[in-house]
Amino acid sequence: MSVNLEGPQFSSNPIARGLNVGVFGKITSTSNHKQRVTITISATSDCDETQYLIGQSSLNLEVGEARFLGVSWPIPVGACLGNYTVLLEVEAKNELVASAEGVLVVTS
């Protein structure tokens, strides 16, 4: 099982508490056979270690197929200010096959 993973990218960075931010990525199959993967997008606050599950989805990828990922995350009004590490993870057969991370800055 192998994939290339790009991202995450954000519709706005920094973003104020209480607003929605788009989180985007791209996954491309580099395997020589069809594969089923689960993609998880999460965020962790640097200030208080709070973890947020932004989205999760399973999909089938054909050989060489690329898919764009996108989800809207409403930043909680009471969220800590500062950096959030946003993580994209891809699993196949309950094994982590790819991950990528980026930093989103939350302001007041």
N, C-alpha and C positions, 0 to 999 in steps of 0.2 A: 504494500500500500504506500503510495507516495503522491504528494501534492505539493504545489507551490502556493504559498499564502502571502498576500500583500495587504498592507494596512496595519492598524486601522487608520482611517482618515476621518475628519470631522467636518460637519457643515459649518461650524463656527468654533473658534478656539482663540481666546477664552470665551466662556459662556457663563451667563449669570444664573444664579439659583432661580428655580421656578420656571425656567424656559426649557424647550425641547432642543436637543442636539441630535443631528443625524450622525450615525456611526456606520462607516462603510469599509468594505474590504473586497478582495477578489481571491477566489480559489480556482486553481487550475489542476486538473488531474494529469500527473506525469506517469501514471501506471499503464501497463499494457493490457489491462482488463477493467471491466466495469467495477466500480466500487461504491459501497454505501458508507457515508460518513455522517458524523454528527458534529455540528459547529456550535460552539458556545461562545458568547460574548459577555464578558463580565468587567466590572470596574472595582478598584479598591482605592479608598481614600488614604492619602499619605498622612493626614492629620489624626485620624482616629481608627484606622484599619477597618472601617466599615466596608463590607463587600456587598456589591449589587449584582444580581443576575439581570443583564440587559436583554438577552434573548438566547434562544436555543432552537435549533432546527436540524432535522435529518434529511438527507437528500442522496439521490443516486447520481454518480458522475460517470459519464461515458469516457472512453479512452480519449485523452486530449481535450476534454470539455472544460470550458471556463465558465464560471458563474460569478456574478456580482452579488455582494451581500449588502444589505442595508436595513437598518432599524432606527426608529426614533426613540430616544431615551429622554423622558421628562426628568430633569434634574430636580431632586426634592428641594422644597423651599427651605427646609432646615439642614440642608447638606453643609458639611464643613467647607470652608473656603480653602483653596489651594489646589495642589496637584492630585489627579486621579490617574492611576495606571489602568488603562483599558487593555484587556487581553482578549485576543482571538485565539481559540483553540480548536483543533480538528482532531477527532478521534475516529478510528476505524477498528472494528472488532474489539472495542474497549481498550484500545491502545492509543496513546497520544502520538500522532504522526506529524503534526506541525503546530507551531504557535508563533504569534507575533504580538507586539505590544506597542502602545503609544501613550503619550501623556496628554491629558485633557486638563485645562486649568479652569476651575470654577471660581467665579467672582461674585460679589454682592450686587 
